[in-house]
Amino acid sequence: MRFRPVQALLALALAASSCRGTASQNGVSPLVAEFDPDTICALPGYRAGVVNEPIFGGEAFVIEAGPTDAPTVVLVHGLGDSGARDFYPVLPSLAALYHVVAFDLPGFGRSTRGHELYSPERYVEFIHAMVGQHCRGPFNLVGHSMGGALALRYAASFPMDVSRLLLIDVAGILHQKAYANFALFTGLENVLGVLAAAGKDALRLAMEEASRQTQPLQPLLQAAPDLRILLQNDLFRATFLGSPTRIAALALILENFGPTIAQVRSPTWILWGRHDAIASQRTGLVLQARLPHAQFYILEASSHDPMLSEPAVVSQLMLRWLGTPTDHLAVTAPPPPLAPSARAGRCESERGIRFTGDYSQIEIVGCRDVRLRDVRAAAIRVRNSEVVIENTHVSAQATALQVVGSQVEITACDLSGAIALDSDGSEIDLAGVNLQGQRAGVHVAGSSRMIFSVCRVDSPINHRYLHDAMELNVGADL
């Protein structure tokens, strides 16, 4: 894919957005009290300081609270200057029962800032170094926004370390083009509001300046497969990205989390603000479908920062999840086979139709604002329509899903057949979709545009995770 400057800026817009035992304090020097409010400093077992961290070569601010002989909860924050302070509204409740370890990620809060490569891989190395100093044995891992994505990567990289995961409004999982579409849908003001800067006027000026400064790079960008060239070069990071926030955001949104999600084994609880205009709720649906023992809870009064908007509710939910024995977690039984007598569904020249349940087949022709949710079917046909498909399973002898001249968004679905997806002159946005085809995972009957976010394709042609935006011509099967 070749990215125009506006696509690069939309990608960057994301940025605006149990151990047991005694905790080690080696290398910790006390900080002045002004760094934390009295309510935090007065917590039982409160300790705070800076440590030399070996991954980025700077200093990291670390805070601990609660009894050191209790199970440990590690908190990983998202983008923004607040750092670990984003968790302070829920910290008193946690520290009453758990040994809590939190830190400002390098580049944020009270840790050293620079123009380092603040990538998910290196952040996971940093977290591993920090927990190695401050706890022993398996711990509970909590991540918010970018921190949720890092928590996933950590749980996949060090599965024996993590007893359970709690993910809050996870950012950065969808492909950058899918995120750009979501950002445009929620409104440019919301996109700008994610950037960590003083005001929206300053943000607009900064984005205009970034666009102007990247013009000399266009020959290089046109030849590059993506924007990783900006991340891999020290001078480019300092000159054209210019801040830890933009570096970390771009590194995050260019990551393919498909293999990561597939490797996570820890039971997971997912919290999401109903009104989140920064991290799409589609991500929560994908994680619920693809993570083991995953439970998904919507916070009706929250946006992207539930710890700030509903601290009492979030604290209660966190303590409930942390206190649930892992052997009490619900195991979902496989559903019975689709009955041969299942009904047929049809929509023709209608708007706002909803499908749910079991169907022999569903046919949608000339319809708008159609939604399929929790559907099982033997085949689905979509023609000249606008459709959203979520948590749907299609198992066919021939073609599972055929899309002709339509716009379709598909999230957390399983499609299997001789051909899993047949597209003809359509635009299709897939997130967390498994495509199993005996002949092809995707057959292109007519030129189509497709976005794949953490999708798995298994066919004689491909066995891989797709995380890409593609313009596919006839015959470009997957």
Number of C-alpha atoms within 10 A of each C-alpha: 13 13 16 12 16 13 14 19 18 22 26 27 28 31 29 20 24 23 27 18 17 14 20 14 14 9 11 16 13 9 13 9 10 8 12 15 10 10 11 19 17 13 17 16 16 16 20 24 19 21 19 16 19 13 15 21 11 16 21 27 25 21 20 25 26 25 21 22 15 18 22 32 30 26 23 27 26 30 27 21 18 15 22 23 18 20 21 18 20 20 23 20 19 21 24 16 17 25 30 29 25 26 26 25 26 25 27 23 19 21 22 19 18 18 22 21 20 23 19 23 16 15 22 20 15 19 21 15 14 21 20 14 15 24 25 18 16 19 23 21 28 25 24 28 24 28 26 27 27 29 29 29 22 23 24 20 17 14 16 13 21 24 21 22 27 25 25 29 29 29 29 29 32 31 25 26 21 21 23 22 13 19 23 13 12 15 12 12 11 18 23 24 19 21 22 20 16 8 11 15 10 11 19 12 11 13 17 13 12 18 16 12 13 17 12 9 13 13 9 13 20 14 10 14 12 14 19 14 15 22 22 13 12 13 13 16 21 17 14 19 21 15 16 24 28 25 25 26 26 28 23 26 24 20 21 20 23 21 16 17 22 15 17 22 19 24 17 24 24 22 21 26 24 18 17 19 20 28 27 25 19 18 22 26 20 24 23 20 20 19 19 19 17 20 20 16 15 15 18 12 12 17 20 24 21 27 22 16 16 18 18 15 13 20 18 13 15 18 14 10 17 21 10 10 8 14 7 7 14 10 10 8 6 6 6 6 7 15 12 9 9 15 13 14 16 14 20 14 11 14 15 11 16 13 17 15 13 21 22 19 20 22 15 23 18 16 20 21 13 19 18 19 17 14 18 25 26 26 25 23 17 24 20 18 24 21 24 18 20 22 20 21 23 24 21 21 13 16 26 28 25 20 26 21 18 22 20 22 17 21 25 25 26 23 25 27 23 19 26 31 24 21 26 21 20 22 21 19 21 25 28 30 28 24 25 26 27 16 19 25 29 26 23 22 20 18 17 22 19 20 23 23 29 29 26 23 23 21 21 13 15 17 14 14 21 25 24 19 18 12 12 20 16 14 11 14 20 22
